[in-house]
Amino acid sequence: MKKTVIKVSDLHCQNCVKHVYNALIAISGVKQVEVDLVSKYINVISDENVAIANLLLEIKVAGYTPELIKE
């Protein structure tokens, strides 16, 4: 398992949180997603084979701007 931390500065409401959560949890191999609206940080727990590029892409497709903080 690996933990990835992503910042999404353009999260503004609970609907944004839900939208990003649903986009990430749908990725095969993603086990847990925690989205913090106050800090704008997303913690993703996933299998080792989940590409960070896929996480970032899904956030972009959902309409938000991701910034990788920690792999």
MOURLIN-V578888 format. One line per field, one symbol per residue. phi: phi as a letter, one per 20 degrees, with the letter a starting at -180 (. if undefined). A space follows every 10 residues. Layout:
phi = ???
//
This chain:
phi = .cdcdcdcfe ecbfffgfff gffffffgne dbccddffem ecdcdbfgef ffgfffffff ffocdecfdb e
//
